């Protein structure tokens, strides 16, 4: 799974207004698998060395250099290349990962780090940025504009009477099926009936009207589970379903970013 942080418009305006000496902007290519955590951290460490060298070359005050180094150390965590840190790392082997270790294990395709002596912001990006370590009196924000204005992912709900699954689709990456708690496997499970096709009167349910009532119950169960799983998300939800379940689900879904049109599936 990609761990993505996209700045809000409010956050972007705050960053764009920053004027400080120095403002350091990093853009680093990263890899999502946790096995690449060490490589991701090393890539960022190399970028910090480049930035600090730039600052030393222009005679930056040593106190500012030390303050920036402390900011970078917060993100880098224990330095595996430092012999003095080896004992500390061994002590943590059987304990919960530190915040820094967890951060480097949860990456996407790129990382933006914006730092001054007083603050540090990170954004994990869905695309691979051109490597950059820039020192100026303001942040380099152009790559963040791209991620804020370009759609990069969406959710697809593949829905039929026999099965349902939620898939997260990213640009240039294979889709990922999401495990959704309390999602019914099919209409029979949701309605607790061997079949939703009511061909003869059964209580107050009969024929097509009865089938519609059962499909609505099924769709409502799915919508509740999907909304809970996507809480806080803003990516569009696209429905891949045939009629009549497609229209029924669209009419009752409460997901705020549900696409008005969906992917058509053949009727059987």
N, C-alpha and C positions, 0 to 999 in steps of 0.2 A: 504494500500500500504506500502511495506517495503522501508524505506529510507536507502540506502546502500552507503557507501563510501569505495572504494577499493584503497589502495595506489598504485601509479604508481611505476615502477621500479626505476625511478629517486628519488622519495620520499623515497622509501625503502632504497636505498643506502645512502641517507643523514641521515636517522634515525640510520642505522647500524653503521655509522661512529661517532656518538655522544659518547663522553666520558666526563662524568661530575660527580660531587659529590653534590647531588645524582641524579640518574636517577630513576624515579618512573614509573612503568608499572602497569596499571590496566586492567583487563579483567572482565567484569560484564555481567551477563545474563540480558536481557531486554525483554520487550514485545512491539509489534508494536502498538496496539490500543491506541489512545490518552488518553483514560480513565485510562491507566496504567502509565501516565506521573509521577505522584507523587511517585508511587512505584519504578519506574526506578531511579528517583532522589535520593530516600532514599537508594537504593542499592549502588549507587555510593558514597553517603555521608558516608555510613558505611565503604566502602573500603578506603576512604581517612583517616578516623579515624585510621584504622589499620596501614596504611602506616606511618602516622605521629607518631604513638606510637612506631613503629620500629625505626624511626629516633631519637626520644627522648631517647630510650633505649641505643643507641650507642653514645649518647652525641653530636648530630649534633648541629652546631652553630645556635643560636636562630634567627639570621638574615635570614639564609637559610630557617628555618622553617616558618617564617613569609612570605617570598617570595613565598614559595610553597602554603601556605594557601591562599594567594591572587590569585594564579593561579586557585586553586580549586573553590574559591568563584566566579570567573568569569563564570565558567561553571555551578555552582549550582544556581546562582542567589539569589533571596530573600529567606531567610531561614524561612520556615513556622513554625518551632519549636521555633523561637526566638520571644519573645513577642514584642520586639521593632520593628520587621519587620511587624507585623500584620497591623498597620496603613498604611504602604507603600503598602501592598498587597491589602487592601481594596480600596485604591486610584486608583489602576490599574484595578479594576474589570470591569469598563465600558470603558476601553481604550484598545488599541492594545497590544497584548501580548509582553512581553519583548523577546529579543533574546534567553535568557536562557530558558524561558518558552516554546517558540516555539521549541527549540532544543529537549527538553524532551518529547514533544508531537509527534515528528517525529523520531521514533526509529525503529529498526529492531529486530533481535533475540539476538544480543549481542553488546557490546560496548567496544572498546579499547581506553584507554586514556594514552598517553605518555607525561610525564611532567618533566621539570627541573625547576630551579628557574627562567630561562629566557624564556621558551617557553612551549606551550601545544598543543598537536595534538590529534584529536579525529577521530576514524574510526568506523562507524556503520556497524556491521557484519551480514551476512546472516545466520550464524550458532550460536548455543548457546555455548559459550566458558566455559571452566572450570574456576570458580571464582579464581582470582589471584590479590594480591596486593604485588608487589615485589619492593624492594629497592636495587639498585646495582650501579655500575659505568657505566653501559650501559643499553640500553633498552632490555626487553624480547620481541623478535619479532617472535618467532616460530609460534604462531597462525596466524600472518599476512601472513606468507609464505603459509599457507594452503589456505587462502582465495584468494591469488594471483594466485595460481597454479591449483586450482580446480574449474571447471565450476559449478555454483550454480543456474543459471537462464537462461532462453531463452524466446524469443517471438514466438508465433504461430499465423500465419495469416490464419484464416479459410475462404476460398474463394470459392464462387460458383457464378453462374449467378444470383441467387435469393437473396443472402445475403453475407455479409462480416463482420468479426469482428477480432479484435486484442486482444490476450490474453497473459498476462505475467505469466509465469510458474516458480515457485520457488521449490527448493528441499525440500521435506517433508512438503510442504504447499499447500493449495488449490489454484488453478489458479485464476487470477484476470483479468476480462475483462476491457480493457482500452478504455476510451472515446476518440475518435480521431476526432478533428475538421475537417470539410469539407470532411469527408469520405462518399462516396455515399452509400446508403442503398443497392442498387442492380444495375444490368446492365441497366435496363430500365431508372432509374433515371440518371445515368451517361451519357447515350447516348441520353436521351430525346426522346426515342422511345417506343411505347407500347410493342415492341418485337425486340430482336436482330436477330431473325431467319428470314432471308430474303429469302422467297421461290419463290418470283417473282421479276422481275426487278423493282427497285425503284430508279430513277435517275441513278447514276453511280454505285450503290450497287446492287449486286445480288448474290444469292446462297451462297456457302461456302466462297467465297472470301469476300462478303459483311459482313458476320457474323464475319470473322476474323478481319476486319477493326473496327467493332463496339466493339469487345472484347478487342482489343488493346487500344481503347479509354478508355474503362472501367478500364483496368489494369493500364493505365498510371495515371488516376485520383486517383486510390487507392495508387499507389506507391508515388505520390506526397504528399498525406495526411499522409501516414505512415512514410515517411522520415522526414517530419516536426515534427511529434509526437515523433520520436525516435532520434532526433538530440542530439548528445553527448553520445548516448548509444553505448556499444560495445558488448552486448549480441547477440548471433546468432538469426537470424530470420528464422524460419522453416515454410515452406508453406504446408498447408493442403488443397489440391485441386485436382480435377479431370481434365483430359484432355478435351478440348484443352487449357483451361484457365491457367492450371499449367505451361505449356511450354511458353505460351505467357508472363505471368508475370515474370518468371525467365529470359527471354530474355531481358526485358527492365528495370528491377528493378535497382535502383541506391543505395540501401542500402548496405554499404560496407561489412557488416557481414552476408549477406544472405547465408544460408546453401545451398550447391550444390544439396542435395537431400532433399526430404520432406516426409510428411506423406501422404500415398495414401488414397484417398477416393473413394468409389465405384461409378462407372458411372451408370447413369440411362437411 
